[in-house]
Amino acid sequence: MKRSIAIFLLAAMLTGTFAACGSTTAETDAAGETSAIAETVAETEETTFLENLPDADYAGATFRVHGANSLNGHEYATTLQFSCGETTGEPANDILFERTAYLENLYNVKFVEIIEPGNIDPNKVIANIQAGDAACEMFYSDIAWQGYNIVIKGGVYPVDMVEGIRIDKPYWASEITDALTIGGSFYFPAGPISPRYYGSAYILMFNREIVEDMNLEDPYIMVEEGTWTIDKMMDMALQSYIDLDGNGKLDKNDQMGLGYEVLTPESFLMGCGYHYVENVDGSLQCMLEDENLINRIQWLRDQMMKEGVFWEGLPEFDYDPMLEAGRMLFGNPCTFVLPVFREYDYDFGILPMPKENEQQENYISYAQPWVVSVPYVPVTNTGDTLAMSGVLIDAMAAYGYEKVRPVIYDDVICLKNTRDEASAKIVDMIFDTITIDAAVCVGLDGFYSELQQFFCHKLGQQEITSLYASHKERVETFFVKLEDQFREMRADLEGSR
């Protein structure tokens, strides 16, 4: 069950002294915002955002929000998007309940929360919108599958056409805004409007007992000193391999250094500061002719072919039992699935994706685009209701940053899902530098799946330069068509006003 969750999902700034989870003091991050989670700090932050929300009175108007609280049949604190309608003593539920009550009182508005028993059906949403059915003022969806498919059908507004969403505020993820601005329009406002944002980051989980037994260098010290690099991580992984059953081959009975899934390679690459696709001067561009990226991809491929590293899809391995039995130094889960690991009998810790080198300024996290949930405003939302929706959505995100974030960090991730203070400090900071890659979201006309297979089924069978060369024209044509499509969608919306 554990791995089935991760397969469905597929898909930190750490400088100086860490701010302790639950501490009453706060460290200030590079953006000037505090990242400690004590109640006193949250109250201080409140004066920054919540007390500066715009004034409005919506005279009892209804604001309908559509979404789900479960993801692929599983419900954790980091899959919630709504409360159950009352307080229950569960921190994540109760803070979402309090948010709704706070905003209803502040804006004299009535929230109606339409909760699906499972994931929303994008085909049904598209059909309703195309039929002119104004079923809701806003709905939650992901970026890379449901939401993207609704966007390209012209079903929602770009963010700048929804007055009131202040996308430049720190509670929206600016790197995701930069990465997914296509044809001059941006549709995917990601941030702490939903707890799912805090379940979306890829991390490294490591077995502390293997580190101690093999006298490996303490990764916590490397992280704090800024020397946690991908070369050191891979060296540790290769050193930790042991042929436990003595049969002379790698299999599920051995102690392995790294087990990886299909999105692990790009989480490493993004941790090193690279992207497959970047927004260059307003246009999407594939970066697979960048020599530094090419060299890093080839290096990573070579490391993944060595003894001690395995892809979880190979038949001779069984990822879940190996991880649970403590026969793996490094795994690469999302924070979303951390609750699954609570019952393990050995001590594990949590690390950020390693840097490329010590000169790299920050540790960078990859936001899993099937987990990140963003607010979409359907084109059936018009007039005064549209303006109201923008203000409320922005206020929900501001509240999420200041009130929901501390609860998720403190009561869900830091205290419940980790076993040591050092890991809690890392999780507390990991969302300061979170990014995403446009390739996984838009698909590249099928080429993205080829990039995934480069490290999986076709590991060691291809060269990245020749692979991209055979798809380059197709990818560039795809970008042109996609950007034209986004411009046409904007023109249609502007023409209908």
Order of alpha helices (4+ residues) and beta strands (2+ residues): alpha-alpha-beta-alpha-beta-alpha-beta-alpha-alpha-beta-alpha-alpha-alpha-beta-alpha-beta-beta-alpha-beta-alpha-beta-beta-beta-beta-alpha-alpha-beta-alpha-alpha-alpha-alpha
